[in-house]
Amino acid sequence: MEDKVQIQEAIKTQGEVVRKLKSEKASKEQIDEEVAKLLELKAQLGGDDGKHQFVLKTAKGTRDYNPKQMAIREKVFNTIISCFKRHGAETIDTPVFELKETLTGKYGEDSKLIYDLKDQGGELLSLRYDLTVPFARYLAMNKITNIKRYHIAKVYRRDNPAMTRGRYREFYQCDFDIAGQYDAMIPDAECLKIVHEILSELDLGEFRIKVNDRRILDGMFAVCGVPNDKFRTICSTVDKLDKMSWEDVKKEMVNEKGLSEEAADQIGEYVSMQGGKDLAERLLQDEKMSRSKQACAGLSDIQLLFSYLHLFQVTDKVVFDLSLARGLDYYTGIIYEAVLTQAGVAPVATEAQNGPPGEENVSVGSVAGGGRYDGLVGMFDPKGKKVPCVGVSIGIERIFSIMEQKAEASSQKVRTTEVQVMVVSAQKNLLEERLKLVTELWNADIKAEVMYKKNPKLLSQLQHCEESGIPLVAILGEQELKDGVVKLRVVASREEVDISRAELIAEIRRRTTA
């Protein structure tokens, strides 16, 4: 009984949370999340007969997409796919689950987020965590040494979902990778060009692409006195600099990871630097950095990369940023991340900046990331044969939520179908004629629709066109049938013109492709 009272109290409190969010006009996702919690609490009470009530909700960290949201998604996917194809990529697909051992040990500290499946028939399986490791497994298994591929598919992470911030347990990834032995930095520069093209085309606002190199980071850690066995764990702490202040990052390094304060301070000097080709040149002369062979190799590649980026005309958005770490264990060379920046962002620095970037450089969130992973395929090859790879993953979910917000804010209606013409009748008993005409249009590959009623009212048919954004109406009546014509109506202007039946298809095509 006491439990029941506690649940009722919790329901009351949660109800107030939902009402408050609605009154404050919070985002739909936020409200849905809190409503789902309320429904769960109500289900715990059960019905009057004491039975557990079935709750209609999506699983935690997942969501449904309505036709309007799917229309926006398709548009984004089409933009991205056409960019990948423009750069000569082909596509592959891999299973949604892999052998558990395929995924184990590839993601560093993030391995705890892998979804393990129950043993079914003697194989230990896990849901894929990303598309890169399955790609490396695919290359090793099929002995492929050269491919330029894209792959768009869902991945799964046993994360604590924060759906209002675009964090899900099931979400799409959108990857482009170049595998093969090529001259340094040419494929890497093309990956950055692709990010630049996609973000420019989607028109999401200001963005910048941060670039660094794993070898520069490791060299920096070495010359700053970080023990070898702490490189990866310190790297994952540096990776938090976009979310935490330097003070908090330093605290984590010293108090939790056991790094000396002196080493942390030296790292702090370097990770505050941002610039371009000139910064790489200066660091090659740096007394400490020049001691590391690894760092020098990385810095030389950054110089080369910037010379190619200049030819690709994207240097306006790219910045060499020593704080960029990207946590995944499999990166071996260049790493990059694209972030959307708030309005009024300062131009990309060409000189190293001391201290953290000012308020005007605050990033809104990462929308793409990637890098070079030359050792990953070798992990799967029985002879350890390496296939150099570089790739980029577009943060599609975050892009979707931005595009959805933009659509909500704009008065422009999002069309959820592509119907070009509606076949309607002005009088009764013309169903057969409507069905004949719509069949002619379908056979001519015209997107057409007809109302599923024998005798629909003309007004309700026209209203459907206005609501759905259908641009043209083909009207049939007794007189039109006698004269061998169809009255073609333009929904927006309401102008009507008689077109002969023989010329109708050509006229519709002319009006819908213009």
LUMLORO-257109 format. One record per residue (C-alpha): x negated, y, z negated. Coordinates in steps of 0.001 Angstrom, whole numbers, plus 500000, padded with zeros to 6 digits. Layout:
N
R X Y Z
R X Y Z
...
END
This chain:
514
R X Y Z
R 500000 500000 500000
R 497148 502326 499064
R 495548 501651 502469
R 498794 502626 504193
R 498903 505946 502321
R 495268 506676 503288
R 496012 505938 506965
R 499105 508193 506845
R 496961 510992 505386
R 494354 510453 508104
R 497132 510556 510759
R 498368 513855 509328
R 494840 515355 509372
R 494111 514070 512886
R 497472 515432 514094
R 496446 518883 512850
R 493100 518575 514720
R 494971 517790 517971
R 497458 520670 517461
R 494610 523107 516752
R 492741 522065 519927
R 495915 522478 521994
R 496594 525931 520547
R 492980 526936 521255
R 493379 525629 524846
R 490387 523289 524457
R 489253 521172 527401
R 491471 518254 528454
R 488646 515782 527732
R 488236 517082 524181
R 491999 516875 523523
R 492208 513369 525057
R 489349 512208 522842
R 491083 513399 519661
R 494493 512076 520806
R 492879 508648 521321
R 491648 508730 517697
R 495178 509644 516551
R 496672 506715 518503
R 494134 504333 516962
R 495140 505456 513473
R 498835 505066 514297
R 498163 501564 515619
R 496577 500618 512295
R 499897 501313 510576
R 501666 498855 512891
R 505400 498768 513664
R 508258 498301 511246
R 507928 494529 511434
R 504300 494784 510334
R 502952 493707 513735
R 499916 495459 515182
R 500962 497931 517874
R 499264 497815 521254
R 497397 501066 521981
R 497372 502361 525538
R 493957 503981 525893
R 490727 503588 527834
R 487759 501982 526056
R 485472 504308 524095
R 483102 506240 526350
R 485099 505608 529539
R 487771 507566 531373
R 490335 507358 534167
R 490169 509704 537151
R 493341 511148 538657
R 493752 511795 542417
R 492635 515431 542076
R 489460 514407 540228
R 488804 511648 542765
R 489161 514115 545660
R 486429 516265 544064
R 484274 513143 543466
R 484571 512028 547073
R 483541 515457 548300
R 480438 515407 546045
R 479527 511844 547084
R 479904 512732 550782
R 477580 515742 550392
R 474945 513637 548622
R 475185 510637 550960
R 474915 512833 554066
R 471734 514395 552579
R 470231 510950 551866
R 471068 509819 555414
R 469622 513029 556874
R 466325 511982 555275
R 466466 508510 556817
R 467612 506393 553859
R 469430 503047 554093
R 471548 501631 551273
R 471590 498449 549171
R 473718 497013 546351
R 472741 494837 543366
R 474814 492960 540738
R 476312 494928 537858
R 474583 492560 535414
R 471021 491243 535413
R 469178 488567 533431
R 468465 490086 530032
R 464705 489515 530438
R 464746 491606 533659
R 465773 494691 531671
R 463899 494033 528402
R 460860 496200 527716
R 461364 498646 530602
R 463032 501561 528789
R 460923 502222 525695
R 462939 503481 522731
R 466137 503509 524830
R 466194 499689 525084
R 468549 499604 522094
R 471242 501098 524374
R 471359 498075 526719
R 474714 496235 526726
R 474117 492513 526140
R 476786 490074 527354
R 477930 486890 525615
R 476135 483752 526832
R 478248 482381 529692
R 476914 479147 531143
R 473358 479213 529864
R 472161 482627 531093
R 471494 485578 528812
R 472753 488590 530726
R 472899 492364 530219
R 474770 495110 532062
R 472423 497230 534153
R 471124 500322 532332
R 470036 502156 535477
R 469523 501427 539187
R 465714 501658 539199
R 464813 498408 537403
R 467257 496342 539548
R 465695 498026 542620
R 462186 496993 541499
R 463436 493434 540874
R 465030 493422 544366
R 461751 494530 546007
R 459638 491919 544168
R 462151 489127 544778
R 462446 489841 548519
R 458734 490690 548953
R 459608 494136 550360
R 456698 496585 550461
R 458283 499497 552369
R 461815 500889 552099
R 463569 504224 551753
R 466896 503474 550099
R 469777 505081 548254
R 472119 503325 545845
R 475266 504763 544244
R 476851 502573 541560
R 478019 502404 537949
R 475602 501783 535075
R 476246 501054 531401
R 474787 502366 528147
R 475779 501399 524603
R 475461 505043 523658
R 477423 507087 521163
R 479748 508697 523673
R 480184 512474 523580
R 482561 512780 526503
R 483050 516508 526088
R 479323 516863 526872
R 479453 514457 529813
R 477981 511459 527936
R 479712 508193 528807
R 479158 504468 528308
R 480096 503751 531920
R 479027 506227 534583
R 477773 506548 538140
R 474150 506943 539084
R 473079 508194 542429
R 469519 507174 543329
R 467145 507826 546214
R 463756 506050 546271
R 460802 505706 548618
R 458746 502511 548193
R 455472 501963 550027
R 451781 502828 550233
R 451598 506371 551636
R 449300 509376 551381
R 449531 511230 548073
R 452434 513559 547324
R 454196 513507 550726
R 457108 511245 549603
R 457123 512972 546184
R 457561 516384 547818
R 460420 515013 549962
R 462257 513818 546807
R 462091 517373 545438
R 463260 518778 548783
R 466290 516431 548586
R 467186 517674 545082
R 466866 521266 546321
R 469137 520561 549331
R 471832 518791 547286
R 472015 521382 544504
R 472044 524245 547021
R 474779 522602 549104
R 476994 521803 546103
R 476738 525479 545081
R 476592 524797 541326
R 474846 528073 540518
R 471229 528872 539647
R 468894 525918 539105
R 465224 525173 538692
R 463226 521980 539141
R 460616 521296 536450
R 457598 519216 537468
R 454860 517504 535443
R 452732 514366 535648
R 452485 511413 533239
R 448677 511423 533660
R 448513 515103 532658
R 450583 514322 529550
R 448456 511298 528618
R 445250 513252 529269
R 446584 516128 527166
R 447471 513737 524317
R 443970 512204 524482
R 442100 515536 524363
R 444392 516782 521579
R 443497 513783 519413
R 446597 511584 519709
R 445696 507897 519106
R 446261 505656 522163
R 448959 503572 520494
R 450995 506724 519768
R 451076 508097 523365
R 454524 506754 524264
R 456219 507595 520981
R 454772 511149 520954
R 455829 511469 524603
R 459456 510665 523714
R 459322 513380 521005
R 457933 515982 523449
R 460836 514994 525744
R 463226 516502 523153
R 461864 520030 523677
R 464797 520929 525918
R 467195 520191 523023
R 465097 521035 519939
R 462850 523909 518901
R 459063 523442 518860
R 459166 523598 515011
R 461555 520606 514860
R 459571 518680 517488
R 456345 519299 515559
R 458036 518177 512336
R 459088 514912 513978
R 455566 514320 515328
R 453904 514940 511967
R 456456 513636 509431
R 458068 510759 511338
R 455427 509717 513880
R 452397 510262 511591
R 450466 512648 513867
R 447953 515043 512324
R 449060 518675 512132
R 445940 519775 514029
R 446747 517471 516986
R 450372 518656 517010
R 449265 522333 517108
R 446945 521653 520042
R 449807 519929 521908
R 451971 522979 521101
R 449546 525291 522947
R 449787 523246 526151
R 453514 522423 526188
R 454373 526136 526106
R 452745 526626 529532
R 454750 527030 532731
R 453633 528108 536183
R 452878 526919 539684
R 449857 525863 541731
R 447779 528550 539981
R 448421 526989 536546
R 447182 523612 537825
R 444022 525339 539134
R 443444 527055 535771
R 443953 523844 533777
R 441372 522063 535961
R 438890 524643 534598
R 440243 524309 531018
R 437455 523216 528656
R 439528 520477 526968
R 441668 519288 529892
R 438694 518980 532257
R 437292 516289 529910
R 440110 513935 530890
R 439649 512154 534218
R 443340 511179 534098
R 444563 514755 533577
R 442303 516054 536377
R 443728 513483 538828
R 447266 514590 537871
R 446408 518298 538183
R 444851 517792 541632
R 448054 516036 542746
R 450183 518904 541374
R 448102 521326 543502
R 448660 519161 546583
R 452367 518798 545778
R 452840 522586 545627
R 451160 523028 549015
R 453709 520587 550543
R 456605 522184 548660
R 455559 525510 550173
R 455892 523964 553673
R 459295 522504 552699
R 460355 526035 551563
R 461396 525052 548038
R 458732 526668 545824
R 461215 529387 544787
R 462973 526861 542521
R 460091 524623 541352
R 458028 525220 538201
R 455093 523235 536808
R 456129 522781 533155
R 453843 520987 530689
R 456692 520372 528218
R 458496 518035 530635
R 457982 514461 529415
R 460919 512249 530561
R 461145 509359 528110
R 461261 506263 530334
R 458276 503939 529953
R 457895 503053 533622
R 456728 506446 534988
R 453065 506481 536052
R 452532 509803 537840
R 454601 512802 538859
R 457849 513397 536930
R 460535 516008 537556
R 463886 517218 536314
R 466375 519700 537763
R 468275 521904 535322
R 471118 524320 535856
R 470328 527686 534322
R 472651 530357 532985
R 473516 533409 535034
R 470803 536040 535218
R 467979 533506 534974
R 464490 534976 535267
R 462582 534126 538458
R 460413 531012 538335
R 457148 531850 536598
R 454010 531999 538688
R 451798 532636 535679
R 451542 530436 532614
R 453865 531680 529913
R 452734 531591 526322
R 455338 530680 523772
R 458747 529176 524490
R 460721 530589 527427
R 462881 533580 526536
R 466669 533614 526227
R 467057 534370 529927
R 465559 530957 530784
R 467879 528832 528653
R 468902 525728 530601
R 472506 524583 530790
R 471684 520924 531392
R 469769 518407 533442
R 471473 517432 536724
R 468721 515358 538366
R 465518 513637 537359
R 462942 511202 538594
R 459308 510488 539190
R 456667 508039 540359
R 456657 504489 539007
R 453842 502572 540718
R 453681 499681 538233
R 457302 498606 537889
R 457570 496265 540903
R 454300 494578 539826
R 455932 493644 536501
R 458271 491338 538433
R 455806 489994 540998
R 454273 486625 539994
R 450864 487822 541267
R 451336 491328 539829
R 451315 492810 543350
R 452116 496509 543064
R 454436 498471 545330
R 454080 502243 544788
R 457498 503915 544341
R 458841 507409 543808
R 462484 508341 543386
R 465129 510663 542089
R 468445 510137 540335
R 471212 512736 540718
R 473167 513323 537468
R 476453 512828 539161
R 478736 512870 536071
R 477513 516275 534947
R 477912 517603 538489
R 481478 516219 538602
R 482483 517959 535383
R 481064 521286 536648
R 482922 520896 539967
R 486138 520006 538093
R 485817 523122 535917
R 485235 525238 539032
R 488342 523743 540670
R 490413 524458 537527
R 489201 528068 537432
R 489847 528728 541120
R 493356 529243 542418
R 492562 527097 545452
R 494589 523887 545549
R 492667 520604 545700
R 494148 518295 548353
R 494361 514692 547211
R 495332 513214 550595
R 494160 513914 554143
R 497555 513678 555868
R 497542 515949 558923
R 501185 515701 559967
R 504518 514702 558436
R 507158 513205 560728
R 510591 514525 559674
R 514127 514503 561026
R 516616 517341 561101
R 519725 515115 561278
R 520985 511783 559958
R 520462 508334 561476
R 517035 509063 562967
R 514951 506721 560775
R 514079 504442 563728
R 512905 507392 565820
R 510769 508700 562930
R 509179 505269 562455
R 508483 504997 566222
R 506793 508406 566268
R 504724 507857 563116
R 503514 504545 564601
R 502389 506373 567776
R 500420 508808 565599
R 498822 506060 563473
R 497835 504169 566641
R 496125 507346 567850
R 494178 507511 564525
R 496080 510567 563298
R 496697 510729 559541
R 500477 510855 559301
R 503252 510225 556810
R 507013 509670 556770
R 509477 509838 553873
R 510777 506441 552691
R 514477 507344 552973
R 517011 506684 555708
R 518443 510185 555681
R 516213 512570 553747
R 517127 516265 553542
R 515055 518488 555838
R 514311 520893 552977
R 512919 518173 550673
R 510699 516913 553524
R 509321 520426 554129
R 508819 520985 550402
R 506747 517784 550197
R 504483 519195 552938
R 503976 522450 551059
R 503233 520694 547756
R 500806 518192 549342
R 499083 520744 551584
R 500071 518895 554796
R 499364 521439 557568
R 501778 520270 560326
R 505328 518920 560600
R 506642 516990 563620
R 510425 517541 563654
R 512791 515223 565495
R 516460 515979 566229
R 519117 514845 568740
R 518287 517722 571083
R 514504 517122 570928
R 515006 513438 571751
R 517178 514369 574780
R 514601 516895 576020
R 511631 514536 575418
R 509945 517023 573053
R 508937 517284 569387
R 509214 520523 567417
R 505798 521121 565847
R 505921 523353 562787
R 502906 525002 561135
R 503582 524794 557385
R 501538 527875 556405
R 503016 530335 558948
R 506365 528495 559497
R 506004 529079 563263
R 507611 526373 565420
R 506868 525334 568989
R 508316 522621 571262
R 505670 520192 572553
R 506344 517456 575092
R 506041 513956 573663
R 503220 513162 576116
R 501120 516100 574912
R 501890 515834 571178
R 498813 513793 570144
R 496404 516099 571997
R 498106 519177 570467
R 497912 517778 566903
R 494233 516959 567419
R 493564 520467 568758
R 495259 522105 565787
R 493713 519905 563084
R 490112 519902 564289
R 489916 523648 564911
END
